[in-house]
């Protein structure tokens, strides 16, 4: 058997390539929308990808299953569990096998058995793998998707918070409790291959270790040790992080079917006049992907700075609206990665790119970064804004601060002449936030170097 995992650090998401080396067949589990690296790895090993499957209708990224069916003609194995509201709607004219609890299928000499493990979503399933080609009669491991992570379990509140399906969070938590009881019956030696790692918003405290075992999770995962259902439900629903606004779009897209991505090139804006024209267009989002320490002194009026780093996709999902066209300021060598990151959450309306050098020809604006002492001196005459999440705020905050979560700053309602002192935990998010306010016409915006951590230490 051939086994390889692929990790998208911007989504904290795992895809898996499983191949039978005797027959040359392979399957991708929870494929990303752009699976070129997985396809290349399969070719290198002499494997033909004949199938794809996914553990549930994802909320945090665009599934690549439909794209693979279009590009490679693969067979899809998709869940047929859950209620009628969460059935796949793009399966007509595709080679699809719908799966229920107990369903079995094989890729060459590798067997997969389906366990219905609802809780995160009603249709969630897990796959138990047995390598019959290697002579095994018992299962090797389980692909758990967003059911069991290393050290945590999937959150059950996303349908309610992100997709707007009322009264589903507690129901999902109780389903999760029952699914956990079933998981605990699996042999301790079995490997656990989760759908996400640390950094995903699909759980509260996911571990950074890429795999685990059933026995290890039974001993150290809090959810396995809680025997009382009421206490379990209360703990699972407590202090879940904000559900990114783009999750609702992902749920819809993955249910009805993502758009097929075709090869295309994007123009580069060449003149100062054309660039300034774009800044005045309605429904155009000017996205500056350069590092914050460059942008704070060279910010194009109207642009929002989301640096191209591990957090890029998350904050793009929070701040860019799906009806907006995107003009991107970026170095040429980063553009392919930026395109893939945006398309991974269905932000497909990329209009054009801008070379950073063109900014030298236009009038720019700035925002200021303050030391802790400077920040404290200016607090009495300013509106102090904390852009951290709810959990961070509740754990401790500056007494004079007002809480405005970064992901919702584009909807803020404050007089534009308000002098704003902004901070987050370490300084990265408040830099993004400063550019958001500047794009909305706030003139006097400053943020704290080192954030609340530096303030508290001082």
N, C-alpha and C positions, 0 to 999 in steps of 0.2 A: 504493500500500500504506500502511496505517496501522500504526504500530508504537509501543507504549508499554510501558515496564517499570514494575512496582510493587514497592516494597521494604518488607518488614516488618522494621524495625530490631530488634525484640525476638527475631526468629528469624534475622536476617541472611539472609533468603530472598527470592528474586526470582520473581515471576510475570510473564508476558508476555501482552499482548493484541495479536494480529495480525489485521488486517482487510483485506479486499479492498473498496476503496471503489467499485469498479465494480459489484459484485454485492450489496454490503451485508452480506456474511457475515463472521463473525469467529470466532477460536478463542482459548482461554486455554491457555497452556502452564504446567504445574506450578501449578495454581490453589491458593490458600489455602482453608481451610474457609469462611471468611467472605470472599466475593468481591464484596461490595456495591459497593465503590469501583470495581472493574473493570467491573461491570455498568453502573454509572452513567456511567462514561467512555465505554463503548460506545454507550449511548443518546444521549449528547451528540453523538457523531460520526455518528449515524444508522446505526449498525451493529447487527446482530442476532447475538448469540452463538449459533452453531449447533453448536459442537464444543468439546471439551476434551481435553487429552492430558497425559501426564506422562512424565518421563524414566525413572522407576523407582519401586519401592515405597519410599516415603520412611520414614526412621527418626526424623526430627527434628521433624516437624509432621504434622498431619492434612491429607491431601489433600482438596481441594474437589471432586474429579471426581464422586463419587457425589451430593454435594449439588446440583451443577449439573444432573446428569441428572434428579434429583428435581424441582428447582425450575423448570428451563427446558426440560427434555426434550432436552438436547443429546446429540449423538452422541459417544461416547467412543472414543478411539484409544489402546489400551493394549498394552504389551509382551507378547509371547508367547515371549520368549526365556528362557534360563535353565532350571534343572531344575524338576522337578515340585513341589518344596517352595515355590517362589516364583512361583506363578501366582495371578492375581486370582480371588477366589472369590465376588464379588458381582455378576457380570455377567449372571446369568440375568434375563430379562425387560427388559433394557436394550438400547439400540441401541449395540452395541459392535463395533468392528473390531479384531481382534488383529493385532499387527504383528511382523514378522520382519525380519532384516537384508535390506535391499534393497526393503522395502515402500515404496510411494508412495501418497500421497493429496493431495487439493487442497482448499483453502478458497477458493472463487471462482477467481481466476486466480493464486493463490499456491500453489506446489508444495512439498511436503515429502517428502524421502527419508530413510529410516530407516537409521542405522548402528548395528549392535550393538556397544556399547563396554563390555564387562564389565570388572570390576575392583573398583569400589566395591561393586557387587552383581552377581550373575550375570545379572539380567534388564535391566540398564541399557542404555538406548538414547539416541542423540543424533539431532537432527533438522536436516538440511541444508535451508535455505530458498532457493528461487528465485522471484523476483518476476516471473513471466511477464507479469503485467498491466502492468508497467512497461517491458516490452520486453526484459527480460534473458533471455539464453540460458544464462548461467552463474550459479552460486549466489552469493548475497550473504553468507551467514553460517551459523553452526551453533549450535544450542541444545545445550549440553553437559551440562546438569543438574549432577550431582555427579561428572562425569568430569574435565573440565578447568576449573579456576578461573583467575582472574588471578593468576599467579605460583605456583600450586600445583596439585595434583591431589587427587582424592577419596581418602579413606582406605579400605583394603580390610579392616579388622579389625572393623567394626561387627557383622557377622553373628556373629562369634565372641564378641566382648566384650559386645554388647548383646542379641543374640537367642539366644545360647547354642548356635550351630551350630558344633560342634567342627571344628578343622582346616581352617578356611576362609580364615584371614588370609593365609597364604603363597600359597595357591592364587589368591586374589583379587589379590595383588600381582603374581603372574606373568601373570595375565590383563590386569592394568592395563598391564604392560610391552608386551604385544602390541597392546593398544588404542592406546597412545601411538605405536607405530610406524605404525599406520594413520593416526592424526591427522596425523602429520608429512608424509604424502603429499598433504594438502589444500593448495590454493593459498594463498600467503602473504597475499593481499589479503582473504581471507574474515574477516568479523567473528566474534568468539567471545562468545556471550551465556551466562554461567554461571548456575547455580542458586542460588549463595550468594555472599556477600561477607564481608569481615572480621568476625569475631565468631562465625562458625559453627563448631560442633564437628565438621563433616564433613571437615575438613582441618587441617593443622598451622599454616600461615601464609598464609592467604588474603589477597589484596590488597583494598583498599578501593575501587579503581577499578571502576566498574560493568560495563565491557566491555573487550575487547581485540581483537587480531587473531591469526590463526594464525601469521603471520610473527613478531610480537612475542613470542608464547609460545615459539616455536622458539628464539629468541635468548636469552630471559631466564628462562624457567621451568626450574628445576633438573631437572625430570623429563624434559624434552626433550633435555637435554644429556648425560644419562647413558646411554652406549651399552652398558654391561655389565649383563646381566640380574641377576647375583648382587648386584652393588653396588647396583643400583636397588632390588631387593627389600629389602635390608638397610636402606637409607636410608629407604624408604617406611614400613617397619614400626617404625622407631626413633622413640622419644619422641612417639608419638601421644598426644593428651590423653585424659583419662578419658572413657569413653563414658557419657553421662548415663543414669541408671537408667530414665528414661521412654522411651528409645529402643526398648527391647524391646516396650513396649506399643504404640508407634507402628507398628512393623513389623507386629505382629499386626493392629492396627486397620485399617491401610491395605490389608492383604491380604484380610481377610475382609469389610471394608466398614465405614466409620465410621457411627455413629448419625446419623440425620438430625436436624438442628437445627431445632426449631420455635420460633416466636415465643413468648416467655414473660416473665412478670415475676416478680421475686423479692421476698419480704417484707422489711421493715425491722424489726429488733428494737427495740421501743419502751421497754421497761422494764428497770430494773436487775435485777429478779428473773429475767426471761427470759434476760438476758445471762449472769448467773452460772450459771444452769441449763445453758446450752450449754457452759460451760467445764468442767463436770463429766461431760459425756457421752462415752462411749467412741466411737471412730471419728468424732470431730468434730475438724476442724483449724481452729483460730482463726487467721486470716491477717490480720495488720496490715500494710496497704500504705502507711502514712505514712512520711515521711522518717525516717531513723535518728536524726537530732539531736532530733526530737520524741519519738520512742519511748523513747529511753534513760532519760528521766525519767518517762514515763507509760506503762509497759508493763503491759498487762492480764495477770495471772498465767495461765499456760497458753498464751498467744498466741505466735506466731512472726512476727517482723517481716521481710517481704520487700518492700522499697520498690518502688513502682511506677515503674520506670525501664527502661532498655534491657535490663538483666540480669534483669528480673522473671520472664519466662517460663522462662528456664533454671533459676533457683533454685527456682521453683515445681515444675518437673519433677523436680528432685532431691529435694525435701523433702516434697512432698505425696504421699500414697499414694492409689492409684486406688480403694481401698475406703472412703476417708474422705469424709464430707460436709464442705463448706467454709463456714464463717461468716466474712464478710469485713468488716473495719473499713476504711472508705474514704469519702472525700468523694463527694458525689452526682455531681459533674461527671466523675469518673473511672471511674464504675462500668461504663459501656458498654465502655470500653477494657479494663478488667480482665476482664470477662466474655469478650470476644473473645480476649484473651491466654490465659486458662485453657482455653477451648474449642479453641483452636488446637492444643493438645496433649492433647485429649480429657479434660481435667479438667472434667467436665460436672456433677459433683454439688455444685452451688452451692445451699446451703440458705437463706441469708439474708444481709442486709447489716446493718452497725451504723454509725450516725453517730458520728464521733469525739467529739462533744459528750457522748454518753452515758457516756463514760469518767469524766467529772467526778463521777459519782454513785457510783463504786465504788472500793474500795481497790486501789491500783496498786503495782507493784514497779519497781525500777530496776536498771540496771547502770552501771558507771562507765567513763569514758573517761580514759586516762592519758597524760601526756606521756612522752617517752622517758626522762627522768630519773626520773620516778615509777615507770615500768615497771621500769627497771634496779634501783632501790632495793628493789622488792618481789619481784624474781625469786628470791632465795635461799629464800624461805618459801612459794613458790607452784609450781604445776604449769604450766609454760610450754607453750602449745599453738599450733602453726603450722597454720592451716587452708588453706594454699595448695595448689595442685595438685602432682603429682609432679615435673613439669619444674622448677617454681620452687624446690621444696625441693632438688632435686639440684643446681641451679645455685648454691646457697648458702643457709645458714640459721644461726640462732642456735644455738650449741653446746649450750646447755642445753634446747633446745626438743624437744618430742615432736610427731611429724607425725600429724595427724588431719584428713583432707580434709573441707571443709565439707559437701559433699553427703552424707556418711555419718555426720554427727554425731548424728543421731537414734538411731543404733545403738551409741553409745559406752558403754563399760562402765568407769566410774570411781566411786569413792565420792562420794556427793552432797555430803559436807562438804569435798571437796577445793577449796582456793582456786585458781582458774584465772585465769591471765594469758594472754589470747588475742591473736594478731595474724595479719594476712594481708599482702598486699603494700602496700596503700595505706590500709586501714582500713574499706572498705565491706563486705567479706565477713566480717570478724571481728565487725562490728556485728550482722550476721545470725546469726553463730555464737553470739554472746553471748545473743541471744534464744532460740536453740534450747536451750542449756544451762539457761537460766532456766525454760523451759517444762517441763524434765525434773526440776526440783526442786533444781538447783544454786543455792545462795544467794550465794556469793561469786564473782562473775564480773566480770572487768574486761578491757577491750581497749585496744589501743595506737592512739592517734591517729597517722595517717600510716603505720602498718604497718612492715614490714621495711625499706621504702625510707627512712623517717625514722630508724629505728634504725641502719641502715648509714651513713647520712650523718652522724649524730651521732658 
